[in-house]
Amino acid sequence: MYQGLNFDQAPAAKIPYRFFLTASVYLLLFYISVLIASLGQSDVSKLIYRPEFIGLLHLLTLGFFLMVFAGSLYQMIPVVLGRKIPWVKQAGVIHFSLLGGLSCWCLSLLFPACGGWLCIGPAEQYKDYLGWVHVATRFLGIGLLGLGVTGLVVQLAGAVLSFRSSLATIWGVQISVFFLCLLFTSGISLALAFTGVIPVYWNRLDLRIAHIIWALAGCMGSLIMGIALHVLPMFYLAPPIKAHKAKILLLLWGLILFLFSIYQALILMGVSFPSQGYRFFLAALALVAGVWAIGLWKNQKKAKRKQIDTPYKYFITGFVLLFSSCLTSILLLLPYPWVSVLEYYRVAFFVSFILSIMTGMLYKIVPFLVWLHNYSNWVGFKQVPSTRQIGPDNRANRQYQLFIAGWVLFVVGSPWHFFLPGALFLTFSALYLFLDLVRMIRYPKNHPPKDF
């Protein structure tokens, strides 16, 4: 299943580093925003009906998920798949566009011109003075985001969509990039409709449902499924996953998502279907994801490297959260009275699954990248540190403990709309993640190779 790595084609270290560091900053801003909302709102769940919720959601999805997604693929495509990314030197321009666009877009939503939970005092008096700044910021954000995501899509699509390989991982990456294209198209349409630039000829709720599923399952889920099939056996010395089984699972995953896309397109064109029909597609995806997780878990039990480090704990946590989301998706097919509660937990479990896997991946990949770009050429000639010295597991474990404590408190407090303790612990976990990444990336400056 996994083959040799092509280190000769590895991009400059600063390319993935800047995306990973930016992701940790946006994750911290997301938790801080949730913390502020918890202090100022008796019921934070009511934000779902306001523009601020869109801003909060995109701090997590675009700020953390997309940045980790981009940084990972800039490294994985050349090294694992052996493909050159076209115009890779423009990654800095793409990063700047994404950074500026997301910041402007979220600021325009979190600080509405005519009121909002982050505004101090009666906002109406500032309407005449800040209205034009608010509108300009929002359109600047849409423009920069459009430019950045377009550049990212062109680069990734040019590298993988026409590529043929025996690796099942490439199927996951290709499915992910395909749904990134759909995600970008729907996102721009929703943003322009939200600002009133284009008329709305469709049901926004239906397009939002498609947009969310393309983001979480189509883009992020496909990438995690494809990369985990390669990376987990490689890092923990487990037997390679059988390629034909992995390809069948990825094919089913992509097929269900494609059929869902056709179903959603027909709904947008006015074709009538049973209410909440998308739940059947989510239940089917849940079954495929469950089979994937069970197969990967059984394979990991055969690993020669039995260490249970913090990234491994994150992966196990992710599997548990994925099973919880899958079970909730199947329960939603039943005539259950608390549908809205199950919908909330299904999304919360799956988002937490993505967050857990990506955080664990950062603690596994960043030390390896630091070692690869700064010490690998000195092996045999000078004393070089190991990846465990670059990224000590005790520090990662403290961050993991903060994350688990915050997540449990957040979920337990949800039925009573009491999010403050969980948000506080999660904020500290994100701060710890950022500081750990900075320390690992700066490690070579303080620890150069030594003579024997």
C-alpha atoms as one frame of an Amber mdcrd trajectory, in Angstrom:
protein
   0.000   0.000   0.000   2.735   2.475   0.864   5.829   2.989  -1.233   9.069
   4.932  -0.881   9.056   8.641  -0.150  10.402  11.144  -2.692  12.324  13.543
  -0.446  14.102  15.101  -3.429  10.834  16.759  -4.475   9.957  18.054  -0.998
   9.010  21.744  -1.122  10.751  24.403   0.953  10.022  23.948   4.656   8.534
  27.424   4.977   5.571  26.440   2.750   3.928  23.912   5.103   5.187  25.764
   8.188   3.327  28.979   7.366   0.062  27.128   6.766   0.357  25.083   9.969
   1.207  28.092  12.145  -1.622  30.112  10.633  -4.000  27.222  11.293  -3.083
  27.163  14.991  -3.609  30.931  15.250  -7.075  30.710  13.693  -7.975  27.816
  15.973  -7.005  29.980  18.935  -9.081  32.886  17.588 -12.037  30.538  17.125
 -11.938  29.370  20.728 -11.428  32.920  22.011 -14.492  34.036  20.026 -16.529
  31.162  21.485 -15.266  32.125  24.950 -16.330  35.757  24.467 -19.696  34.611
  23.139 -20.112  32.382  26.202 -19.489  35.375  28.458 -21.922  37.635  26.610
 -24.775  35.276  25.692 -27.033  33.261  27.949 -27.674  30.892  25.044 -24.791
  30.653  22.572 -26.795  28.249  20.402 -28.941  31.200  19.300 -25.944  32.512
  17.334 -26.728  29.916  14.658 -29.405  32.289  13.341 -27.056  35.290  13.117
 -24.158  36.345  10.838 -21.714  35.942  13.726 -22.182  32.176  13.574 -21.000
  32.159   9.949 -17.898  34.061  11.013 -17.236  31.675  13.900 -17.743  28.624
  11.707 -15.326  29.857   9.046 -12.619  30.622  11.618 -12.619  26.871  12.237
 -13.329  25.461   8.772 -11.318  27.858   6.603  -8.920  29.041   9.288  -7.904
  25.683  10.735  -9.182  22.884   8.499  -8.328  24.468   5.127  -4.920  25.723
   6.285  -3.925  22.275   7.583  -5.420  20.759   4.414  -3.296  23.010   2.187
  -0.090  22.663   4.215  -0.424  18.878   4.277  -1.025  18.521   0.539   1.859
  20.836  -0.348   4.056  18.309   1.451   2.231  15.040   0.739   1.711  15.360
  -3.017   5.425  15.690  -3.924   6.818  13.416  -1.178   4.251  10.590  -0.972
   2.698  10.659  -4.445   5.795  11.829  -6.305   3.937  14.576  -8.193   5.177
  18.104  -8.719   2.765  20.868  -7.777   2.604  23.475 -10.565   3.654  27.012
  -9.643   4.532  25.891  -6.120   6.545  29.083  -5.566   3.250  30.975  -5.615
   2.180  29.218  -2.404   3.152  32.357  -0.479   0.758  34.461  -2.577  -2.021
  31.918  -2.031  -1.357  31.898   1.706  -1.457  35.701   1.858  -4.736  35.784
  -0.085  -6.329  33.181   2.187  -5.034  34.929   5.301  -6.219  38.384   4.240
  -9.499  37.173   2.781 -10.488  35.072   5.773  -9.563  37.824   8.213 -11.636
  40.437   6.356 -14.596  38.091   5.822 -14.757  36.984   9.455 -14.256  40.508
  10.810 -17.158  41.775   8.707 -19.371  39.037  10.173 -18.180  39.128  13.775
 -18.405  42.933  13.905 -21.651  43.804  12.072 -22.097  47.473  11.220 -25.480
  47.597  12.982 -24.894  45.495  16.063 -23.412  42.220  17.162 -22.318  40.356
  20.242 -18.729  41.643  19.915 -19.780  45.309  19.596 -19.482  47.547  22.659
 -22.297  49.980  23.314 -25.210  50.899  21.031 -23.940  50.140  17.546 -26.626
  52.119  15.739 -24.758  55.384  16.291 -21.779  54.012  14.338 -23.838  52.970
  11.327 -23.164  56.033   9.191 -19.436  56.021   9.920 -18.645  52.328   9.757
 -21.196  51.126   7.225 -18.992  51.691   4.199 -15.946  50.214   5.956 -18.007
  47.154   6.845 -19.187  46.658   3.245 -15.703  47.230   1.817 -14.170  44.745
   4.278 -16.722  42.089   3.396 -16.192  42.426  -0.368 -12.413  42.556   0.070
 -12.644  39.343   2.057 -14.715  37.609  -0.620 -12.322  38.772  -3.340  -9.148
  37.681  -1.559 -10.674  34.364  -0.508 -11.815  33.752  -4.071  -8.325  34.491
  -5.372  -6.606  32.303  -2.789  -8.913  29.298  -3.103  -8.850  29.555  -6.915
  -5.049  29.436  -6.879  -5.073  26.497  -4.462  -7.625  24.578  -6.545  -5.661
  25.164  -9.765  -2.415  23.963  -8.183  -3.864  20.869  -6.528  -6.096  19.931
  -9.459  -3.184  20.274 -11.859  -1.109  17.949  -9.689  -3.559  15.129  -8.904
  -6.785  15.051 -10.928  -5.232  13.516 -14.055  -2.740  11.353 -12.141  -2.935
   7.540 -12.325  -1.317   5.480  -9.582  -1.631   2.133  -7.806  -1.789   3.984
  -4.482  -5.225   4.146  -2.895  -4.127   7.370  -1.198  -4.293   9.223  -4.508
  -7.988   8.333  -4.786  -8.687  10.001  -1.457  -6.731  13.092  -2.470  -8.474
  13.273  -5.857 -11.943  12.977  -4.297 -10.987  15.643  -1.779  -9.766  18.082
  -4.447 -12.872  17.457  -6.585 -15.191  18.361  -3.719 -12.990  21.338  -2.882
 -14.011  22.668  -6.313 -17.721  22.175  -5.498 -17.165  23.643  -2.038 -15.542
  26.743  -3.502 -18.333  27.253  -6.066 -21.111  26.896  -3.498 -19.250  29.048
  -0.983 -18.810  31.943  -3.398 -22.467  31.677  -4.446 -23.657  31.760  -0.834
 -21.338  34.659   0.027 -22.485  36.777  -2.921 -26.131  35.941  -2.195 -25.586
  36.843   1.463 -24.232  40.256   0.487 -27.072  40.840  -2.007 -24.839  40.978
  -5.095 -26.635  38.187  -6.939 -30.330  37.292  -6.782 -31.291  34.085  -5.029
 -33.000  31.587  -7.333 -32.630  28.621  -5.000 -33.376  27.572  -1.448 -30.422
  28.766   0.609 -30.961  26.076   3.243 -30.564  23.289   0.660 -27.366  24.837
  -0.680 -26.030  25.303   2.855 -26.613  21.630   3.602 -24.703  20.665   0.454
 -21.968  23.188   1.277 -21.467  21.764   4.783 -21.441  18.125   3.629 -19.028
  18.892   0.775 -16.742  20.629   3.287 -16.767  18.087   6.109 -17.297  14.760
   4.323 -16.275  15.533   0.733 -13.177  17.642   1.267 -11.834  16.915   4.764
 -13.234  13.401   5.246 -11.891  12.126   1.909  -8.448  13.581   2.592  -8.237
  12.028   6.064  -9.388   8.635   4.757  -6.864   8.649   1.924  -3.856   9.925
   3.871  -4.472   7.811   6.978  -4.338   4.659   4.856  -0.735   5.560   4.019
   0.588   7.524   6.987  -0.593   5.463   9.977   0.935   2.148   8.798   4.121
   3.990   7.773   4.714   5.828  11.065   3.809   2.899  13.339   5.356   0.118
  11.192   2.067  -1.655  10.582   1.441  -3.918   7.576   0.433  -2.015   4.437
  -3.311  -1.743   3.853  -4.426  -3.941   0.962  -4.844  -1.604  -1.978  -7.954
  -3.207  -3.503  -9.901  -3.037  -0.218  -8.882   0.573   0.355  -9.903   1.511
  -3.186 -13.325  -0.137  -2.789 -13.997   1.899   0.358 -12.845   5.145  -1.237
 -14.871   4.377  -4.373 -18.020   3.829  -2.274 -17.329   7.012  -0.316 -16.888
   9.072  -3.480 -19.890   7.460  -5.188 -22.224   8.232  -2.271 -21.026  11.832
  -2.199 -21.467  12.114  -5.984 -25.028  10.749  -5.795 -25.758  13.153  -2.951
 -24.485  16.020  -5.129 -26.846  14.993  -7.955 -29.709  14.676  -5.467 -28.996
  18.131  -4.051 -28.686  19.659  -7.535 -32.116  18.271  -8.489 -33.600  19.761
  -5.319 -32.093  23.158  -6.161 -33.691  22.891  -9.612 -37.097  22.372  -8.016
 -37.489  18.593  -8.149 -39.487  17.305  -5.169 -38.035  14.606  -2.919 -38.966
  13.291   0.534 -38.176  15.730   3.325 -34.746  15.321   4.992 -33.672  12.844
   2.315 -30.030  13.809   2.765 -30.023  11.825   6.036 -30.056   8.566   4.052
 -26.873   9.626   2.259 -25.266  10.564   5.579 -26.233   7.181   7.038 -24.610
   5.449   4.038 -21.465   7.554   4.504 -21.507   6.631   8.186 -21.463   2.918
   7.344 -18.502   3.339   4.961 -16.621   5.463   7.499 -17.276   2.865  10.186
 -15.876   0.057   8.025 -12.829   2.226   7.226 -12.166   2.952  10.906 -12.568
  -0.713  11.949 -10.244  -1.904   9.177  -7.603   0.694  10.019  -7.850  -0.083
  13.728  -7.436  -3.854  13.145  -4.410  -3.167  10.972  -2.841  -0.901  13.610
  -3.070  -3.696  16.188  -0.498  -5.572  14.064   1.972  -2.666  14.216   5.547
  -3.452  15.250   5.891  -0.063  16.931   3.649  -0.388  19.990   4.288   3.061
  21.471   1.144   4.933  22.459   2.272   8.515  21.989   0.069  11.596  21.931
  -0.603  11.548  18.160  -1.759   7.939  18.566  -4.077   9.035  21.399  -5.493
  11.685  19.082  -6.077   9.096  16.380  -7.886   6.786  18.844  -9.972   9.728
  20.073 -10.802  10.552  16.472 -11.977   6.994  15.815 -14.245   7.090  18.892
 -15.718  10.416  17.790 -16.217   9.091  14.265 -18.103   6.050  15.576 -20.252
   8.356  17.702 -21.072  10.481  14.664 -21.843   7.383  12.581 -24.154   5.978
  15.248 -25.969   9.310  15.511 -26.406   9.436  11.735 -28.036   5.988  11.753
 -30.286   6.886  14.719 -31.560   9.900  12.786 -33.233   7.510  10.330 -35.521
   6.394  13.148 -38.576   8.387  14.312 -36.640   9.841  17.218 -38.253  12.724
  19.184 -35.089  14.732  19.806 -34.014  15.185  16.199 -32.485  18.640  16.652
 -30.328  17.378  19.538 -29.054  14.432  17.475 -28.342  16.722  14.501 -26.207
  18.912  16.763 -24.242  15.983  18.206 -23.756  14.359  14.796 -22.068  17.500
  13.452 -20.197  18.118  16.713 -18.800  14.574  16.790 -17.688  14.666  13.141
 -16.102  18.133  13.425 -14.299  16.954  16.573 -13.133  13.853  14.680 -11.533
  16.041  11.992 -10.045  18.318  14.649  -8.564  15.366  16.569  -7.028  13.713
  13.503  -5.550  16.973  12.213  -4.090  17.954  15.598  -2.548  14.506  16.020
  -1.152  14.747  12.506   0.486  18.113  13.303   2.248  16.627  16.317   3.473
  13.745  14.165   4.391  15.511  10.927   5.917  18.822  12.096   8.787  17.173
  14.091   9.440  14.930  11.094   9.558  17.942   8.732  11.937  19.790  11.058
  14.201  16.738  11.183  13.990  16.187   7.411  14.837  19.743   6.382  17.464
  20.506   9.047  19.125  17.278  10.184  18.639  14.457   7.664  21.696  15.433
   5.579  23.928  15.249   8.675  23.044  11.660   9.616  26.283   9.660   9.924
  28.435  12.787   9.990  27.241  14.597  13.110  25.037  14.011  16.128  21.461
  14.874  15.265  18.358  14.851  17.468  15.477  12.441  17.007  11.941  13.509
  16.189  10.955  12.720  19.799  13.527  15.243  21.005  12.243  17.867  18.556
   8.644  17.283  19.635   8.673  15.937  23.232   5.654  13.790  23.902   5.126
  15.177  27.411   4.337  18.614  26.003   1.996  17.188  23.381   0.290  15.108
  26.067  -0.439  18.218  28.158  -2.062  19.826  25.145  -4.079  16.650  24.563
  -5.296  16.649  28.171  -6.436  20.264  27.875  -8.273  19.430  24.653 -10.050
  16.393  26.133 -11.037  18.280  29.283 -12.381  21.192  27.253 -14.233  18.981
  24.805 -15.926  16.938  27.546 -16.966  20.062  29.472 -18.236  21.672  26.262
 -20.362  18.670  25.286 -21.658  18.044  28.815 -22.619  21.712  29.165 -24.369
  21.872  25.787 -27.853  20.740  26.939 -27.864  23.554  29.501 -26.175  26.083
  27.136 -23.255  26.326  29.565 -20.159  26.544  27.343 -17.808  28.722  29.417
 -15.637  26.061  31.182 -15.223  24.014  28.013 -14.395  27.082  25.915 -11.777
  28.135  28.490  -9.959  24.780  28.438 -10.140  24.595  24.630  -8.665  28.106
  24.379  -5.689  27.041  26.498  -5.287  23.877  24.397  -5.134  25.949  21.186
  -2.618  28.328  22.759  -0.518  25.348  23.819  -0.676  23.954  20.267   0.524
  27.247  18.796   3.411  27.531  21.267   4.417  23.906  20.645   4.493  24.419
  16.869   6.596  27.575  17.246   9.010  25.772  19.568   9.377  22.803  17.196
   9.937  24.990  14.128  12.529  27.100  15.985  14.276  24.035  17.442  17.154
  23.928  14.868  18.184  27.512  15.694  18.958  26.514  19.274  20.137  22.952
  18.603  22.485  22.781  15.585  24.099  19.420  14.656  27.046  18.548  16.932
  30.277  16.749  16.200  30.708  13.179  17.432
